[in-house]
Amino acid sequence: MDIESLLIHGGVDGDKTTGAVNVPIYQTSTYRQSELGVNSGYEYSRTGNPTRYALEKLISDLEGGYAGYAFASGMAAITAALMLFKSGDKVLISDNVYGGSFRVLDKVFKNFNLEYELVDTSNEKLVEEKVTDNVKAIFIETPTNPLMTITDIKKIAGIAKNHGILTIVDNTFMTPYLQKPIELGADIVVHSATKYLGGHSDLVAGLAVVNSKELAEKLHFIQNSTGGVLNPFDSWLLIRGIKTLSVRMDRHIENARYLAEFLKNHPAVEKVYYPGLEDHPGYEIHKKQANGAGAIISFVLKESFNINEFFKGVELITLGESLGGVESLISHPATMTHASIPAEIRQKVGIVDNLIRLSVGIENKKDLVQDIEKALNKSKNI
Ligand SMILES: Cc1ncc(COP(=O)(O)O)c(C=O)c1O
């Protein structure tokens, strides 16, 4: 089945008992047992819930994995994946990942002696050099948040396999509609489903998909033991969001391409980061491993423009955290999503103070350009 159909009919398609075309919301914490040790496959909703299971099976089908797991947020999914490792192990991580992924390693897992190192994972030679004995996983985002750096998933997964370690890919920006890391050799895919998968900025959720029975057993054990599960209603909402992913994503991309061209040619803009532009570093690699450039654009305003005036100037586009919803959102990575990354690291990797991240929504593209144009005109320093 093609992914466009799988988005609608994958996982558990409707309800067999009643014929309802949608999976019911099983709003229950527990289940009747007919006798000691005999149940219908569910015993307690932290361990398993039919609505959550429908979502977990759906994301697993979409990513081409062995099993999927749903969590209360993207960070809960990433945290669960990182709990596969133990004290003394080390994880290599892309050097401009989402700030929260950096923060959980730097401020939480560090206390448990799980080591990490930021690496430019677009440079495979560098990654190979960094894989020392205690490195147990390479965690990548491609394209990265916010600089859209491209990593060759197949090559990194190849290096990881040669060393017997895991490749974890945060596929939030692409979704399985555009990129399938497991088919490219990754072992685990994680998502902030809060973003494109949900698609309507109305829920917070995380998903993780694994490629083997062994990892599935381990991750389910962690999910059940630590308990950061997604509730039945949000599981249902997420299934509902996923159904329209392909049409939303096509429109997101069409708009993003239009805006990227506009920004590239605008005199106020110093630099545009968008993997759909032919001069974007890694353009060819991205084209090979993904079916579209996505709809996140980062750009740097020239010094002669005032960034705060620009943020105050947009009206249709909302200044706010998050991305991937139907509405366009704009943010300032240095003080918002990536504030937890120390200033010197931010500067080093290119998250400069004049950098703006735009999550292009599905509004009319000409209205979006008009909104940005107006804000740019207002932001010129006189
Ligand atoms: C790429 C990426 N991964 C993970 C996360 C964390 O997800 P959540 O906010 O759902 O916990 C985010 C959030 O912005 C993100 O952009």
The ligand as an ORCA input file, in Angstrom:
! r2SCAN-3c Opt
* xyz 0 1
  C      13.323     18.071     16.227
  C      12.639     18.003     17.555
  N      12.776     16.907     18.316
  C      12.186     16.817     19.521
  C      11.430     17.838     20.037
  C      10.783     17.692     21.397
  O       9.451     17.372     21.261
  P       8.280     17.762     22.311
  O       8.232     19.260     22.340
  O       7.069     17.129     21.740
  O       8.679     17.190     23.613
  C      11.252     18.994     19.273
  C      10.441     20.103     19.811
  O      10.465     21.210     19.310
  C      11.878     19.084     17.997
  O      11.753     20.180     17.229
*
